[in-house]
Amino acid sequence: MNDFLKVKCIAIFLHNRPFFGAYVVHIPFLVAVKERYPNATLVGVSKNSGADFLVEAGFINALEVIDGFGTDSLSRKYKFDIGFNLRPSSVGTSLQMLKLRIPYRIGFKKFGALYTYSVPLDVTNYRADLFLSLLGVTSTLDITPYLKNDIESAGVLKNRIVLAPGAGGGEKKWPLTNYIQLARKISELRSEEIAFLTGPKEEKEKEILEKEGFFVIHSPDVNALFSLINSCKIFISNDCGPSHVAHILGANQVVIFKKYLSEWFLERDNSDYVESLTDLSLVTPDEIIKCISKILKYDVAF
């Protein structure tokens, strides 16, 4: 469909992993769709309400939560011109799009016969890049300038080194004591100020860090989170939701993985990672400092 201005309503079947980071990686795709179809209403379809923030932050116009493959509520409310299936392994969603009589259906070749247009499925790609391939866009970084257009600079973190010790599961967390050691080592070597970023489930960590004398930003909303990460000098975190905000913004970044997975890491010159398949506590602050040194190209201090 090349008459982009005439497209009025688009269904986007969001990937169903119920984690903040799993929804963050949709954002470059949503920004690209808005750029290509500026007059269209974007309707996200999900099996849970965890994607609500995509509406609140303005990335989609509406979210429909449907547990299963029903179509009645969608067909009553919308007449879709285009449907995108971002669920690579869901034949049910492919059939759902057919039942909705969406004239232009786009998805991955695993179920290519059910689409009007399909692309190869490569699950080793960074997940945001995988979604963008449905639009013929090669890299998340091609969309980053459009994403940044609407992000205001957050002076509170301007040029600070930001550490985010949270993660969705305990097994993915580098110990808080290690983060504190890292912060103190960086402070000995660098003039930049340190800030910690904690999430809504990290009240305890927030209290510990504040008692240790650190500046902590706790549980910012999505728009503030984007502004904060966009403004920082470098972002250091576990494999977590905010790490994907840093990825899609192209920020200087180090990620601490329990196990590195290419679909959850955007390879680029200003990012790096460490991993420990056995015990995350074995990763040392000095290993992270080496990554920071490589990214920021410190001449003397590191």
N, C-alpha and C positions, 0 to 999 in steps of 0.2 A: 504494500500500500504506500504509494509515493505522494499522495495528496495529503501531506501531513497536517495542514491547517484545518482540514475537514473532519479529522478524527475527533470525536466528542467524548467518548467514554472507553476506558481501557481497564480490563481486569488483569491484575497481577497476582498470581497464586504464589504466595510467599513460601519459602522453605520452612519446614515445620519444627526445627529444633528450637525448643522454648528457652533460649538464652539471649541475653542482651547482645552479646557479640555476634551471634548468629543472625540477628536482625540488622545490626550495624552494617554488615557486609552487603546488605541490599542497597544501601544508600547511593553508591555511585551509579548503579543501574537506574534507580528512581530519578536521580538528577538528570541522567542522560535521556530518559524517556520524556521528562518535562521539557528539556531543551528541544527535542525532536518533535514533540506533539504539544505545542504551547497552549492550545485551546482545549485540551482534553482533561476530563476528570479522571484522576487515577484512583482506582478502588483496589485496596489490598485485600486479599482473601487468605485467612489464616485459620488454623485449628485452635488457636488460643489467643488470649488478649495481650500477650507479652509484647506485641508490636504496636500497642497504643501510642507509644512515644513517636512513631513515625508520622502519625496524624498531628500530634501536639507540636512537633517541630516543623511541620509543613512539608514533609517529603511526599506524603500522599494526602488525598482529600478525604478519604473514608476508609474504615477498616470493617470488614464483615467477618465475624467469627462463626465458622461453620464446622462443627465436629462431624466429619464424614464427607460424603460426596453429593449431598443434596443440592438441588438447584432452584427450588421453588421461591425461596426468599430473594435470591439474586435476580431471577427472571421477572419477579414482580417489581423490583425497584430500578433495574438498570437494563439498558439496551447497549450491549458492548459492541464496539467496532473491532477491537483487537483484544486478544488474550495472550498473556505470556505465562508459561508454566516454568517456574523456577525450581520445581521439585524434580530433580533428575530421574528419580526411580519410581515416579507415581503414574502408573497407567490409569488409575482411577481418576486422577485430575485431568488427564487427557480426554477421557470419556465424558467427564463433567463439562469440559469446554465444548465438546460436540453437542451435548444435550442442551446447552445454553444457546446453541445456534450462533456461536461467535464466528463471523465470516472469515476472519484472519487470525489463525492460531499458530503460535510460535513456541517451539520447545526443542528438546534435544533428540538426536537421532535414534536413541534407544527405542522410542515409540514414534519414529518419524512418519509412519504411514497415517497417523492420526492428525498430523499438522499440515498446514498449508506451506509452512517453511520450517526447516529444522537445521540444526548445526551439530557437529560432532561433540560428543560428551567426553571431556578429559577431566576426571575428578582430581588429578594432581595439580591443576591450576589453582592459584589463590582464588578463594570462593567468589570474591567480588569480580575478578577477571572472568571467571566462568559465567557468571550471570551476564556480564557485559558482552560476551561473545554472541549472545542472542541478538544484539544490536549491531554486530559487526565492529565493535570497539575492541581494540587489542588489550589495552591496559587501563587499570584504575587511575593511573597517573595522568592519562589523557583527560580525565573528567575532573581531577582535583582542582584546576583553576576555576571551573564553573561552581564547584562546591564552595570554594573559598570566597566567591563573590558576595555571599550573604552572611559571612562570618565576621563579626566585629572583633577587633583585637582586645584581649583581656589584659589590661595593664598590670593587674595583680601578679601575673606570672611572667611578665615580660623578661625574657632571657634567664629565667630561673631554671635550674635542673630539677625536674619533677620525678618523684618516685611514687609508684602506685603498688602497694603490697597486697592488694586484694586479688581474688579469683573466685570463680564459681564453685570450685571444689577444693577441699583441703589438700589433696594430693598434688594440686597444681601450684601451691603456694611455696615460694622461697621463704624461709623463716623470717619473721619480723626482726629478730635480733640481727640477722645478716643485713637487712636493709638499713638498720640503724648504724651498723659498722660501716657500711658502704657510704652512707651520708656523711659520717664523720671523716672518713678518709678523703672523700671529695672536698670537703670543707678545708682540710689541711692543704690541699693542692691547688684549689681554685678559688677565685674571687666571687664567682656567681653564688647567689643565694640558693638554698635548698628549700623545696616545698614537697610535702606529701599530699597525695590525693587518696581519699578513702571513700568507699561506697556505703550505701544504706545499711548493709549487714556488717559493717566494720566499726561499730561504735567502740568496741573494746580496744581495737588497734588505735583509733583516734585518741582515746584517753591516754594510752601508753605513750604515744608519740608526743602529745602535748605536755605530758609530765616530763618527758625527756628534753623539752624546750624547742621542739620543732614547730614550724608553721604548717598547719594542716587545713586543707580545703576539703570539706566533708559533703558528700552526696549532692553535687551540683546538678541542676536539670540538664537536659540533653544539649540545649543551645549553649549554655554556659560551659559545659564540658568541651564542646568543640572549640569554643573561643579560648579556653584555658590551654588546651593541648596545642592549638595552632600558634600560641604565643610563646611557648616555652623553648628553652635552649635545646633540651634533649629530654626524651620521655623514656623512663626505665620501668619495666613492669613485668609481672607474670603474664602468661597466656590468658588474657581476660578481655572483657568487652571494651574497655578504654584503649587497650592495645590496638584494636582494629580501628578506632577513631584515629589514632596516630598513623596507622598504615594508610588509610584512605586520604588523609591530609598530607601525606608525604613528609611527615615530621621526622627529625632526627630521632632514632629509636634503638633501644636494646630490649629484647624479649628474653625472659628466662623460662625455658620450656622444661616440663617433665619429659616430654617426648616431642621432638620437632616433627611437624607435619606440614608439607608444602602447601596444602590447601588452606592453612591458617597463618601463613606468613608471606608477606609481599616482599619479594627479593628486590633490593635496590641498593645504590651505592651508600646511602646514608642510614642504613639499618643493619643490625647484626643480631645474633642470638647465641645463647649457650643452652646446653641441655645436660640433664643427668638422668639416665634411664633407671638408675638404681635408687638414688637418694638425693633429692634436691638440695638438702642441707650441705652436701659435699661441694656444691658450687661456691667458690670463694669470692669475696668482694674484689680481690685483685683481678679475677677473670673478667668481671664486669668493667672494671676500670680500663683494662686493655681494649675492650670493645669501644668504650667511650673515646679513648685515645685515637683509635682508628677512624672513628666517625668524625670527630671534631678536629682531628689533626693537630693536637696540642704539640707545640714545638719544644717546650721546656718542662712544663709542670708534670706531664704524665710520661 
